């Protein structure tokens, strides 16, 4: 999974979308109506405003992005393979809209890792197969995604999950996600 090694990686997976949404003041999260339950729960826990767009409908997403001021922090949360219907998300089109409207892309690849792409990194890698097979991911769809989530519990037959993204975004999750808050060794034993 070259793509996962290419960027900072954080495991185990906690609700990264909840943490990012909560730590970006005034954030609006745009969510595909077919996102799976755990992503929806993470969005709810963030406390951020949620805007739902029609499934895989980039025109509807664009109309909704246009209704929010450009300087408002925005996250577009979507999946590569939707578990409830099996459809594939329009990754390149959503990335283009995110760039145009200043949004962070949050791509859930949990139903694709281990199955798509020359190294098994998911649909985003699969879209630019030849470039990734040559080891040249610069400028590909995968290179343009801000945050990925994946799991080790489906195709890999292990336990846990991960996020991958820029050092700064991964550091926000590592620093603020409740699953990474630790107690020190000074607690008395009972």
LOKE-635071 format. One record per residue: residue number from 1; y, x, z of N, C-alpha, C in turn; residue in three letters. Coordinates in steps of 0.001 Angstrom, whole numbers, always signed. Each point is the difference from the previous one (the first is absolute). Layout:
% residues N
NODE     k      n.py      n.px      n.pz     ca.py     ca.px     ca.pz      c.py      c.px      c.pz     r
NODE   NUM         Y         X         Z         Y         X         Z         Y         X         Z   ala
...
//
This chain:
% residues 190
NODE     k      n.py      n.px      n.pz     ca.py     ca.px     ca.pz      c.py      c.px      c.pz     r
NODE     1     -1182      +838        +0     +1182      -838        +0     +1240      +879        +0   unk
NODE     2      +275      +635     -1106     +1120      +915      -156     +1327      -642      +389   unk
NODE     3      +218     -1240      -368     +1288      -648      +261      +274      -121     +1488   unk
NODE     4     -1023      -235      +775      +187      -123     +1436      +348     +1362      +588   unk
NODE     5      -606     +1072      -483      +292     +1344      +510     +1373      +473      -454   unk
NODE     6      +513      -527     -1093     +1259      +444      -575     +1192      -330      +876   unk
NODE     7       -73     -1070      +756     +1100      -452      +841      -420       +23     +1459   unk
NODE     8      +981       +13      +908      -384       -83     +1415      -883     -1225      +242   unk
NODE     9      -959      +175      +863     -1009     -1019      +253       -48      -292     +1485   unk
NODE    10      -211     -1250      +323       -72      -396     +1395     -1193      -916      +181   unk
NODE    11      -857      +329      +937     -1134      -847      +337      -159       +63     +1511   unk
NODE    12      -415      -993      +692      -424     -1298      -489     +1186      -880      -400   unk
NODE    13      -301      -998      -773     +1010      -919      -489      +408      -976     +1095   unk
NODE    14     +1272       -67      +258      +530     -1064      +842      +836      -850      -933   unk
NODE    15      +709      -928      +512      +764      -865      -880     +1258      +703      -482   unk
NODE    16      -156      +769     -1049     +1103      +783      -546     +1126      -895      -497   unk
NODE    17      -319     -1110      -660     +1045      -880      -506      +794      -605     +1157   unk
NODE    18      -667      -284     +1112      +703      -537     +1173      +969     +1026      +560   unk
NODE    19      -440     +1241       +99      +844     +1058      +545     +1197      +265      -905   unk
NODE    20      -237      +133     -1289     +1106      +270      -921      +998     -1148       -12   unk
NODE    21      -509     -1230       -58      +891     -1169        -4      +828      -103     +1264   unk
NODE    22      -593      +385     +1121      +703       -80     +1289     +1034     +1105      +162   unk
NODE    23      -219     +1146      -605      +885     +1150      +193     +1099      +122     -1048   unk
NODE    24       -35      -826     -1025     +1074        -7      -999      +921     -1177      +320   unk
NODE    25     +1167      +249      +584      +884     -1092      +422      +346      -954     -1154   unk
NODE    26      -221     -1292      +238      +319     -1012     -1002      -961       -58     -1171   unk
NODE    27     -1153      +633      +137      -977       +83     -1087      -481     -1382      -443   unk
NODE    28      -216      -136     -1302      -611     -1191      -586     -1291      +462      -677   unk
NODE    29     -1106      -653      +345     -1288      +335      -606      -363     -1072     -1008   unk
NODE    30      -220      +428     -1237      -427      -888     -1081     -1513      +108       -93   unk
NODE    31      -678     -1122      +159     -1456       -17      +103      -612      -922     -1048   unk
NODE    32      -990      +514      -719      -754      -831      -946      -713     -1091      +791   unk
NODE    33       +17     -1215      -518      -595     -1140      +691     -1498      +195      +253   unk
NODE    34      -653      +837      -788     -1445      +221      +152      -348     +1230      +843   unk
NODE    35      +990      +617      +644      -317     +1129      +875      -996      -446     +1061   unk
NODE    36      -859      +925      +416     -1047      -360      +961      +554      -138     +1412   unk
NODE    37      -802      -573      +852      +437      -420     +1339      +552     +1135      +854   unk
NODE    38      -601     +1183       -43      +495     +1066      +875     +1381      +485      -433   unk
NODE    39      +275        +5     -1300     +1343      +372      -453     +1010     -1068      +419   unk
NODE    40      -368     -1249      -150      +876     -1101      +413      +290       +95     +1498   unk
NODE    41     -1021      +299      +787      +183      +140     +1446      +941     +1161      +321   unk
NODE    42      -144     +1107      -706      +896     +1138      +201     +1438      -343      -318   unk
NODE    43      +204      -765     -1074     +1354      -426      -366      +573      -891     +1098   unk
NODE    44      -806      -917      +514      +460      -868     +1097      +408      +820     +1227   unk
NODE    45      -831      +971      +349      +264      +821     +1183     +1244      +868      -154   unk
NODE    46      +404      +279     -1222     +1170      +859      -210     +1285      -655      +487   unk
NODE    47       +37     -1329       -40     +1222      -717      +341     +1008        -2     -1133   unk
NODE    48      -326      +637     -1114      +898       +43     -1158       -27     -1353      -721   unk
NODE    49     +1056      -273      -733       +24     -1205      -830     -1064      +157     -1083   unk
NODE    50      -731     -1071      -268     -1070       +16      -996      +373      -915     -1151   unk
NODE    51      -167      +492     -1226      +202      -797     -1206     -1302       +79      -788   unk
NODE    52      -586     -1154      -266     -1281       -45      -715      +263      -265     -1478   unk
NODE    53      -631      +811      -857      +114      -228     -1443     -1341      -461      -561   unk
NODE    54       +65      -711     -1130     -1211      -527      -639      -930     +1147      -380   unk
NODE    55     -1296      -300       +38     -1019     +1019      -236      +188      +720     -1334   unk
NODE    56      +167     +1329      +103      +124      +879     -1168     +1118      -410      -957   unk
NODE    57      +981      -732      +481     +1078      -513      -844     +1245      +876      +169   unk
NODE    58      +159      +966      -897     +1122      +936      +132     +1342      -670      -278   unk
NODE    59       +18     -1051      -802     +1251      -733      -241      +450      -705     +1283   unk
NODE    60      -936      -608      +712      +332      -646     +1275      +445     +1045     +1022   unk
NODE    61      -694     +1127       +57      +389     +1082      +901     +1415      +472      -325   unk
NODE    62      +312      +185     -1265     +1339      +466      -370     +1075     -1002      +406   unk
NODE    63      -244     -1292      -224      +977     -1019      +428      +260      +105     +1500   unk
NODE    64     -1060      +232      +762      +147       +77     +1454      +670     +1305      +431   unk
NODE    65      -280     +1086      -686      +682     +1268      +288     +1500      -122      -291   unk
NODE    66      +346      -712     -1056     +1408      -184      -368      +779      -766     +1059   unk
NODE    67      -688      -785      +827      +681      -824     +1003      +352      +779     +1273   unk
NODE    68      -416     +1260       +62      +234      +820     +1191      +964     +1127      -385   unk
NODE    69     +1017      +261      +829      +940     +1087      -322      -715     +1328      -237   unk
NODE    70      +501      +760      -939      -636     +1256      -396      -163      +976     +1174   unk
NODE    71      +972       +13      +921       -56      +960     +1103      -898      -446     +1164   unk
NODE    72      -611     -1173      -113      -941      -478     +1027     -1328      +745      -157   unk
NODE    73      -542      +555     +1095     -1321      +643      -107     -1053     -1034      -434   unk
NODE    74      -830      +394      -973      -996      -907      -555     -1343      +711      -137   unk
NODE    75     -1064      -741      +258     -1364      +475      -234      -698     -1039      -868   unk
NODE    76      -651      +450     -1051      -851      -884      -796     -1437      +315      +382   unk
NODE    77      -668      -956      +644     -1373      +172      +476      -940      -753      -942   unk
NODE    78      -938      +732      -587      -926      -616      -954     -1312      +767       -18   unk
NODE    79      -978      -550      -691     -1328      +601       -59      -319      +441     -1425   unk
NODE    80      -912      +953      -106      -463      +389     -1335     -1107      -940      -458   unk
NODE    81      -949      -289      +890     -1075      -958      -271       +66     -1049     +1106   unk
NODE    82      +221     -1233      -392      +127     -1090      +974     -1380      -525      +361   unk
NODE    83      -321       +80     +1281     -1350      -320      +456      -371     -1467      -177   unk
NODE    84      +970      -881       +85      -322     -1425       -64      -226      -506     -1420   unk
NODE    85      +582      +679     -1005      -149      -496     -1371      -481     +1076      -977   unk
NODE    86       +24     +1260      +399      -486     +1078      -852      +983      +481     -1054   unk
NODE    87     +1214      -530       -13      +956      +424     -1022      +586     +1369      +338   unk
NODE    88      +549      +642     -1007      +603     +1325      +131     +1517      -170       -11   unk
NODE    89      +676      +664      +928     +1456       -92       +92      +696      +738     -1129   unk
NODE    90     +1179      -475      -412      +791      +654     -1045      +781     +1190      +577   unk
NODE    91      -707     +1066      +297      +553     +1125      +747     +1215      +618      -698   unk
NODE    92      -135      +345     -1269     +1111      +673      -700     +1238      -887       -64   unk
NODE    93      -190     -1288      -214     +1133      -918       -82      +695      -150     +1354   unk
NODE    94      -784       -48     +1074      +591      -114     +1344      +733     +1290      +363   unk
NODE    95      -554     +1141      -365      +679     +1273      +246     +1349       +24      -721   unk
NODE    96       +40      -468     -1232     +1260       -24      -758     +1037      -891      +693   unk
NODE    97      -431     -1175      +478      +930      -880      +720      +469      +646     +1300   unk
NODE    98      -902      +654      +705      +368      +656     +1259     +1082     +1045      -244   unk
NODE    99      -141      +771     -1048     +1014     +1009      -326     +1330      -668      -336   unk
NODE   100       -67     -1052      -786     +1223      -678      -427      +756      -614     +1179   unk
NODE   101      -728      -527      +994      +634      -715     +1111       -21      +775     +1322   unk
NODE   102      -386     +1260       -39       +37      +840     +1189      -983      -387     +1081   unk
NODE   103     -1218      -349      -378     -1022      -423      +963     -1070     +1075      +167   unk
NODE   104      -623        +4     +1160     -1163      +835      +279     -1239      -756      -482   unk
NODE   105      -900      +696      -680     -1262      -623      -407     -1075      +301     +1030   unk
NODE   106      -714     -1049      +403     -1081       +98      +983     -1243      -575      -662   unk
NODE   107      -860      +875      -519     -1170      -429      -766     -1260      +110      +845   unk
NODE   108      -685     -1111      +146     -1263       -55      +716     -1131      +222     -1004   unk
NODE   109      -671     +1127      +127     -1103      +357      -909     -1365      -155      +676   unk
NODE   110       -70      -751     +1106     -1248       -42      +775     -1197      -524      -792   unk
NODE   111      +231      -847      -986     -1124      -527      -764      -261      +791     -1272   unk
NODE   112      +683     +1151      -152      -129      +797     -1216      -421     +1443      +243   unk
NODE   113      +303      +559     +1190      -348     +1404      +226     -1512      +189       -57   unk
NODE   114      -381     +1104      -618     -1418      +300      -171      -599      -627     -1240   unk
NODE   115      +761      -874      -660      -551      -714     -1157      +798      +194     -1291   unk
NODE   116     +1285      +299      +105      +852      +124     -1181      +649     +1378       -30   unk
NODE   117      +228      +500     -1207      +662     +1286      -174      -979     +1151       -54   unk
NODE   118      +397     +1102      -627      -914     +1132      -150      -410      +653     +1318   unk
NODE   119      +794      -144     +1050      -397      +551     +1297      -259     -1100     +1023   unk
NODE   120       +59     -1265      -427      -261     -1108      +909     +1186      -393      +861   unk
NODE   121     +1206      +399      -390     +1183      -290      +816      +495     -1437      -158   unk
NODE   122      -459      -726     -1028      +385     -1399      -141      +546      -347     -1369   unk
NODE   123      +491     -1226      -119      +497      -506     -1283     +1227      +768      -477   unk
NODE   124      +902      +360      +899     +1196      +743      -421      -387     +1304      -692   unk
NODE   125     -1020      +661      +505      -503     +1214      -661      -679      -358     -1324   unk
NODE   126      -767     -1071        -7      -741      -443     -1180      +927      -279     -1191   unk
NODE   127     +1206      -519      +276      +931      -358     -1073      +385     +1191      -875   unk
NODE   128        +1     +1185      +580      +346     +1226      -734     -1164      +982       +88   unk
NODE   129     -1176      -487      -383     -1255      +730      +153       +92     +1430      -517   unk
NODE   130      +435      +176     -1245        -1     +1327      -617      +872      +989      +758   unk
NODE   131     +1186      -429      +402      +900      +895      +742      -626      +433     +1318   unk
NODE   132      -629      -933      +698      -631      +335     +1279     -1249      +856      -203   unk
NODE   133      -754      -273     -1055     -1196      +803      -278      +385     +1446      -303   unk
NODE   134     +1171      +203      -604      +507     +1358      -271      +661      +629     +1234   unk
NODE   135      +167      -792     +1066      +668      +519     +1192     +1509       +53      -149   unk
NODE   136      +548      -892      -834     +1448       -28      -256      +570     -1374      +346   unk
NODE   137      +112      -327     +1291      +427     -1348      +393     +1504      -256       -66   unk
NODE   138      +807     +1046      -227     +1447      -191       -17      +407     -1017     -1064   unk
NODE   139      +829      -965      +427      +507     -1015      -914      -941     -1167      -250   unk
NODE   140     -1156       -20      +646      -941     -1109      -184      +370     -1155      +924   unk
NODE   141      -631     -1134      -209      +241     -1165      +870      -285      +359     +1452   unk
NODE   142     -1074      +724      +223      -369      +372     +1359     +1062      +884      +647   unk
NODE   143      +605      +850      -785     +1025      +912      +497     +1265      -754      +419   unk
NODE   144      +172     -1205      -514     +1211      -788      +258      -125      -929     +1205   unk
NODE   145     -1206      -216      +513      -204      -891     +1154      +469      +713     +1262   unk
NODE   146      +704      -713      +870      +522      +612     +1226     -1048      +106     +1101   unk
NODE   147      -767     -1063      +219     -1022        -7     +1067     -1265      -670      -529   unk
NODE   148     -1131      +638      +250     -1317      -561      -302      -713      -296     +1308   unk
NODE   149      -810     -1032        +8      -956      -181     +1080     -1382       -53      -630   unk
NODE   150      -961      +493      +728     -1373       -17      -482      -955       -88     +1171   unk
NODE   151     -1252      -166      -320     -1018      -101     +1039     -1146      +947      -307   unk
NODE   152      -655      +412     +1041     -1202      +808      -145     -1238      -862      +248   unk
NODE   153      +217     -1287      +304     -1089      -880      +417      -639      -808     -1098   unk
NODE   154      +440      +113     -1216      -623      -781     -1079      -798      +941      -890   unk
NODE   155      +567      +533     -1048      -736      +847      -940      -527     +1280      +633   unk
NODE   156      +672      +506     +1036      -425     +1256      +615      -991      -183     +1139   unk
NODE   157      -166     -1219      +484      -998      -280     +1019      +255      +656     +1339   unk
NODE   158     +1258      +205      +325      +369      +598     +1287      +826     -1013      +787   unk
NODE   159      +737      +479      +961      +841      -857      +820     +1424      +515       -88   unk
NODE   160      +963      -914        -7     +1399      +406       +81      +752      -221     -1292   unk
NODE   161     +1246      +371       +44      +866      -137     -1156     +1067     +1067       +44   unk
NODE   162      +883       -28      -989     +1038     +1010       -83     +1221      -562      -710   unk
NODE   163     +1102      +700      +182     +1168      -201      -851      +333     +1345      -602   unk
NODE   164      +600       -24     -1158      +435     +1213      -664     +1372      -288      -581   unk
NODE   165      +886      +958      +121     +1344      -175      -522      +821     +1234      +268   unk
NODE   166     +1306      -134      -109      +875     +1135      +251      -107      +414     +1462   unk
NODE   167      +341     +1239      +270       -40      +507     +1370      +863      -863      +915   unk
NODE   168     +1192      -382      -450      +907      -788      +845      -575     -1371      +338   unk
NODE   169      -558      -704      -990      -556     -1330      +275     -1223       +86      +902   unk
NODE   170      -863      +974      -253     -1180      +163      +850      +427      +374     +1418   unk
NODE   171     +1027      +831      +137      +491      +368     +1331      +547     -1198      +768   unk
NODE   172      +650      -936      -691      +486     -1209      +675     -1177      -765      +594   unk
NODE   173     -1052      -165      -781     -1173      -729      +496      -658      +775     +1132   unk
NODE   174      -161     +1297      -176      -634      +822     +1036      +801       -55     +1307   unk
NODE   175     +1307       -25      -103      +856       +39     +1187      +145     -1340      +704   unk
NODE   176       -93     -1108      -741      +327     -1300      +585     -1116     -1033       +29   unk
NODE   177     -1066      +203      -747     -1078      -990        -8      -695       -12     +1352   unk
NODE   178      -217     -1183      +573      -612       -84     +1335     -1339      +718      +111   unk
NODE   179      -779       +53     -1049     -1299      +659       +48       +70     +1494      +192   unk
NODE   180     +1188      +582      -167      +151     +1437      +155      +749      +378     +1271   unk
NODE   181      +359      -992      +798      +639      +290     +1278     -1094      +393      +980   unk
NODE   182      +118     +1163      +572     -1049      +515      +878      +516      +135     +1422   unk
NODE   183      -923       -60      +940      +355      +291     +1392      -328     +1459      +245   unk
NODE   184      +726      +607      +925      -291     +1399      +278     -1103      +123     +1043   unk
NODE   185      -409     +1209      +271     -1102      +249      +910      +372      -107     +1464   unk
NODE   186     +1248      -384      +305      +426       -25     +1398      -368     -1291      +732   unk
NODE   187      -546      -976      -693      -400     -1245      +677     -1126      +279      +973   unk
NODE   188      +109      -600     +1140     -1075      +216      +975     -1233      -783      -403   unk
NODE   189     -1125      +565      +264     -1270      -687      -309      -353      -914     +1140   unk
NODE   190      -561     -1111      -329      -384      -975     +1051     -1481      -102      +138   unk
//
